[in-house]
Amino acid sequence: MDVLRQSSESLAGRLAYVELEPLDVLEVPRDDRDNLWLRGGFPDSFLAADDAASALWRGNFIKTYLERDIPQLGPRIPAETLRRFWTMLAHTQGQLLNAAQLAHALAVDGKTIARYLDLMVDLLLVRRLQPHHANVRKRLVRSPKVYVRDSGMVHTLLGLDDREAVLGHPVAGGSWEGFAMENILRAAPDRTLASFYRTAAGAGIDLLLEMPNQGLWAIEIKRGLAPKLERGFHQAREDLKPDRCFVVYSGDERYPRAEGVEVIGLEELCRAVAR
């Protein structure tokens, strides 16, 4: 953003954006996938000598980003306020955005929360996943879901420095969901549209992908080795009738679960999406 601001020309039609993404499951050995989730995809964090060194690097990254980098980009927001906001988003990883609750906690108004969130999204620190709009004659949830994009940052913001701390915290499921989603979206081809589906009655699917010439893919994300499908997932399938349905989990085997639904490991699903 700083470089673009220095240019006196619009550069429209002469500029391409390439997102330099963190490491993903297709780039690390299979035995290191758990570490990738726990430490996140920033190379210095992932490749640190031990968990303590990785946590220290992430802590310094957060401090430097808030106190030095963001102010240089223009916004004049107190670093401590942004840290609290970022931490609140980590606590609600993968949940629907409740702007009123966040505004009350930070003693600001809803417009300020929207401005903070826009900033975090623009800086590629947070993903705002929009709800899927379908003509299904049901009342749909309109609020987006919000994810801190790097799982390692989620854990550091919440003070979770090792595997046992993460697994003992309520955010573990939401953290793995965000981790899986980021990996899937990195593998997805250009012009893929991502969303989620949820009705007021509780029917829902974690991730919907509309890929060029591939139709609609429905993906439910479950951490653990024995994924259980809930009634709301089947109701959502009936509503949307996707072309393909997957349940991605933390194991490696691929097998059919119900009619038209496949259980699949994260790495294999990323390869399928990339193809």
C-alpha positions as CSV (number, residue, x, y, z in Angstrom):
1,M,0.0,0.0,0.0
2,D,2.9,2.3,0.8
3,V,4.5,1.8,-2.7
4,L,1.2,2.4,-4.4
5,R,0.6,5.6,-2.6
6,Q,3.9,7.0,-3.9
7,S,2.9,6.6,-7.5
8,S,1.5,9.6,-9.3
9,E,-0.3,7.3,-11.9
10,S,-3.3,5.1,-11.4
11,L,-1.6,2.0,-12.9
12,A,-5.0,0.7,-13.8
13,G,-4.6,-2.2,-16.2
14,R,-0.8,-2.4,-15.6
15,L,-0.8,-3.9,-12.2
16,A,-1.1,-7.5,-11.0
17,Y,-1.5,-8.6,-7.4
18,V,0.3,-11.6,-6.1
19,E,-0.5,-12.6,-2.5
20,L,2.6,-13.9,-0.7
21,E,0.9,-16.6,1.4
22,P,2.4,-18.5,4.4
23,L,3.4,-22.1,4.2
24,D,0.6,-24.6,3.6
25,V,0.1,-28.4,3.9
26,L,1.2,-29.0,0.3
27,E,4.6,-27.4,1.1
28,V,5.6,-29.2,4.3
29,P,6.3,-32.8,5.1
30,R,3.3,-34.8,6.2
31,D,4.8,-35.4,9.7
32,D,5.0,-31.6,10.2
33,R,1.4,-30.8,9.5
34,D,0.5,-30.6,13.2
35,N,3.3,-28.2,13.8
36,L,2.1,-26.1,10.9
37,W,-1.3,-25.8,12.6
38,L,0.2,-25.0,16.0
39,R,2.9,-22.6,14.9
40,G,1.3,-21.1,11.8
41,G,2.7,-20.7,8.3
42,F,5.2,-17.8,8.8
43,P,8.5,-19.5,8.0
44,D,10.4,-18.1,11.0
45,S,7.7,-19.3,13.3
46,F,7.3,-22.7,11.7
47,L,11.0,-23.4,11.4
48,A,11.9,-22.3,14.9
49,A,14.0,-24.6,17.1
50,D,11.2,-25.3,19.6
51,D,7.8,-24.1,20.6
52,A,9.1,-21.5,22.9
53,A,11.2,-19.9,20.2
54,S,8.3,-20.0,17.8
55,A,5.9,-18.3,20.3
56,L,8.6,-15.6,21.0
57,W,8.8,-14.8,17.3
58,R,5.1,-14.5,16.9
59,G,4.8,-12.4,20.0
60,N,7.5,-10.0,18.6
61,F,5.7,-10.0,15.2
62,I,2.4,-8.9,16.7
63,K,4.1,-6.2,18.9
64,T,6.1,-4.8,16.0
65,Y,3.2,-4.9,13.5
66,L,0.9,-3.1,15.9
67,E,3.4,-0.5,17.2
68,R,5.4,0.2,14.1
69,D,4.0,-1.2,10.8
70,I,0.4,-0.2,11.0
71,P,1.0,3.4,12.1
72,Q,3.4,3.8,9.1
73,L,0.6,2.8,6.8
74,G,-1.6,5.7,7.9
75,P,-4.2,4.6,10.5
76,R,-3.9,6.4,13.8
77,I,-5.3,3.7,16.1
78,P,-3.8,3.0,19.5
79,A,-1.7,-0.2,19.4
80,E,-3.3,-1.6,22.6
81,T,-6.8,-1.0,21.2
82,L,-6.0,-2.9,18.0
83,R,-4.4,-5.7,20.0
84,R,-7.5,-6.1,22.1
85,F,-9.6,-6.2,19.0
86,W,-7.4,-8.7,17.3
87,T,-7.5,-10.9,20.5
88,M,-11.3,-10.7,20.7
89,L,-11.4,-11.9,17.1
90,A,-9.1,-14.8,18.0
91,H,-11.5,-15.8,20.9
92,T,-14.4,-15.9,18.5
93,Q,-12.5,-17.7,15.7
94,G,-14.8,-19.0,13.1
95,Q,-18.0,-17.6,14.6
96,L,-20.5,-15.1,13.2
97,L,-19.4,-11.5,13.6
98,N,-21.2,-9.8,16.5
99,A,-20.2,-6.2,16.0
100,A,-22.4,-4.9,18.8
101,Q,-20.7,-7.2,21.3
102,L,-17.2,-6.1,20.2
103,A,-18.2,-2.4,20.2
104,H,-19.5,-2.7,23.8
105,A,-16.3,-4.5,24.9
106,L,-14.1,-1.8,23.4
107,A,-16.4,1.1,24.3
108,V,-16.7,2.3,20.7
109,D,-19.5,2.4,18.2
110,G,-20.4,0.0,15.4
111,K,-18.9,2.1,12.7
112,T,-15.5,2.1,14.5
113,I,-15.6,-1.7,14.7
114,A,-16.3,-1.9,11.0
115,R,-13.3,0.4,10.4
116,Y,-11.1,-1.8,12.5
117,L,-12.2,-4.9,10.8
118,D,-11.8,-3.4,7.3
119,L,-8.2,-2.5,8.3
120,M,-7.4,-6.1,9.5
121,V,-8.9,-7.5,6.3
122,D,-6.9,-5.1,4.1
123,L,-3.7,-6.1,5.9
124,L,-4.4,-9.8,5.2
125,L,-4.5,-10.5,8.9
126,V,-8.2,-11.4,9.1
127,R,-10.5,-13.2,6.7
128,R,-14.2,-12.1,6.5
129,L,-16.1,-15.0,5.0
130,Q,-19.5,-13.8,3.6
131,P,-22.7,-15.8,3.8
132,H,-24.0,-17.6,0.7
133,H,-27.1,-16.1,-0.8
134,A,-29.4,-18.7,-2.3
135,N,-33.1,-18.6,-3.3
136,V,-34.2,-21.4,-0.9
137,R,-37.2,-19.6,0.7
138,K,-35.6,-19.8,4.1
139,R,-34.4,-17.1,6.5
140,L,-30.6,-17.0,6.0
141,V,-27.9,-15.6,8.3
142,R,-26.6,-12.3,7.0
143,S,-23.6,-11.7,9.3
144,P,-20.2,-12.8,8.0
145,K,-17.9,-15.2,9.8
146,V,-14.5,-13.9,10.8
147,Y,-11.2,-15.8,11.0
148,V,-7.7,-14.7,12.1
149,R,-5.9,-16.0,9.0
150,D,-2.8,-17.5,10.6
151,S,-3.5,-20.2,13.2
152,G,-0.2,-19.5,15.0
153,M,-1.3,-15.9,15.5
154,V,-4.6,-17.2,17.0
155,H,-2.7,-19.2,19.5
156,T,-0.2,-16.5,20.5
157,L,-2.9,-13.9,20.9
158,L,-4.6,-16.2,23.3
159,G,-1.4,-17.1,25.1
160,L,-1.3,-20.8,23.9
161,D,2.3,-21.7,23.4
162,D,2.3,-25.4,22.9
163,R,0.1,-28.3,21.8
164,E,-1.3,-29.2,25.2
165,A,-2.4,-25.6,25.8
166,V,-4.1,-25.4,22.4
167,L,-5.9,-28.7,22.7
168,G,-7.1,-27.8,26.2
169,H,-8.6,-24.5,25.0
170,P,-12.2,-24.1,23.6
171,V,-10.8,-22.4,20.5
172,A,-9.1,-25.6,19.3
173,G,-12.0,-26.5,17.0
174,G,-12.3,-23.0,15.6
175,S,-8.6,-22.7,15.2
176,W,-8.3,-25.9,13.1
177,E,-11.4,-24.9,11.1
178,G,-9.7,-21.6,10.2
179,F,-6.4,-23.5,9.4
180,A,-8.1,-25.9,7.1
181,M,-10.1,-23.2,5.4
182,E,-7.0,-21.1,4.7
183,N,-5.2,-24.1,3.2
184,I,-8.1,-25.0,1.0
185,L,-8.5,-21.4,-0.3
186,R,-4.8,-21.1,-1.1
187,A,-5.1,-24.2,-3.2
188,A,-8.3,-23.0,-5.0
189,P,-7.9,-21.7,-8.6
190,D,-8.3,-18.0,-9.4
191,R,-11.8,-16.6,-9.5
192,T,-13.0,-19.1,-6.9
193,L,-15.9,-17.6,-4.8
194,A,-15.9,-18.7,-1.2
195,S,-18.8,-18.4,1.3
196,F,-20.6,-20.3,4.0
197,Y,-24.2,-21.3,4.4
198,R,-26.4,-21.0,7.5
199,T,-30.1,-20.7,8.1
200,A,-31.8,-19.2,11.1
201,A,-33.1,-22.8,11.8
202,G,-29.5,-24.1,12.2
203,A,-28.8,-25.7,8.8
204,G,-25.3,-25.0,7.7
205,I,-22.1,-25.8,5.8
206,D,-18.7,-24.4,6.8
207,L,-17.4,-23.6,3.3
208,L,-18.8,-23.4,-0.1
209,L,-16.6,-23.1,-3.2
210,E,-17.8,-21.9,-6.5
211,M,-14.9,-22.7,-8.9
212,P,-14.8,-22.0,-12.6
213,N,-16.4,-24.9,-14.5
214,Q,-16.6,-27.0,-11.4
215,G,-20.0,-26.2,-10.0
216,L,-20.7,-25.9,-6.2
217,W,-18.5,-27.8,-3.7
218,A,-19.7,-28.1,-0.1
219,I,-17.1,-28.7,2.5
220,E,-17.7,-29.4,6.2
221,I,-14.6,-29.1,8.5
222,K,-14.2,-31.4,11.5
223,R,-11.1,-31.7,13.7
224,G,-10.6,-35.3,14.9
225,L,-10.4,-38.8,13.5
226,A,-14.1,-39.7,13.6
227,P,-16.0,-36.9,12.0
228,K,-19.7,-36.8,12.9
229,L,-22.1,-35.2,10.5
230,E,-24.9,-33.2,12.1
231,R,-28.5,-32.9,10.9
232,G,-28.0,-29.3,9.9
233,F,-25.4,-30.3,7.3
234,H,-27.8,-32.7,5.6
235,Q,-30.5,-30.1,5.7
236,A,-28.2,-27.6,4.0
237,R,-27.3,-30.2,1.3
238,E,-31.0,-30.6,0.6
239,D,-31.3,-26.8,0.3
240,L,-28.3,-26.2,-2.0
241,K,-27.9,-29.5,-3.9
242,P,-24.1,-29.0,-4.4
243,D,-22.2,-30.9,-7.1
244,R,-19.8,-32.4,-4.6
245,C,-19.8,-32.8,-0.9
246,F,-16.7,-33.4,1.4
247,V,-16.0,-33.7,5.1
248,V,-12.4,-32.7,5.7
249,Y,-10.9,-34.0,8.9
250,S,-7.5,-34.4,10.5
251,G,-6.9,-38.0,9.3
252,D,-5.6,-39.2,6.0
253,E,-8.0,-41.9,4.8
254,R,-10.6,-41.2,2.2
255,Y,-13.9,-43.0,2.3
256,P,-17.6,-42.5,1.5
257,R,-19.7,-41.5,4.5
258,A,-23.2,-41.0,3.2
259,E,-24.8,-40.8,-0.2
260,G,-22.8,-38.3,-2.2
261,V,-20.5,-37.3,0.8
262,E,-16.8,-38.2,1.0
263,V,-14.6,-38.0,4.1
264,I,-11.2,-36.8,3.1
265,G,-7.9,-35.6,4.6
266,L,-6.9,-31.9,4.3
267,E,-3.9,-32.5,2.1
268,E,-5.8,-34.7,-0.4
269,L,-8.7,-32.2,-0.5
270,C,-6.2,-29.4,-1.2
271,R,-4.8,-31.4,-4.1
272,A,-8.3,-32.1,-5.5
273,V,-9.2,-28.4,-5.3
274,A,-5.9,-27.4,-6.9
275,R,-6.6,-29.8,-9.8
